[in-house]
Amino acid sequence: MTVIERIKKDPRVESISDERAAGDGFWVYLHYGYYGYEWSSHIIHEDSPSACLSYLRDVRPCDCPECKHVLAEQKNKTKKEAE
């Protein structure tokens, strides 16, 4: 399995963007409810997928106001759809 496949399979990862060809590195966007503890962000941005993968070990649950709001909306939507 490649490094990019490993990143994509991580359940905390929402999406990735490979901007290396444009000189802007590799981006990993985390699902709401997670953030990078070491850098206090919901996004990992590094020069390579390998560097991003190493930072995934520092991802922690997030309870910032934005995450709380979005997760509550998602929960309410799922609850309404189940009714």
Secondary structure by P-SEA (a helix, b strand, c coil): ccaaaaaaaccccccccccccccccbbbbbccccccccccccccccccaaaaaaacccccccccaaaaaaaaaaaaaaaaaac
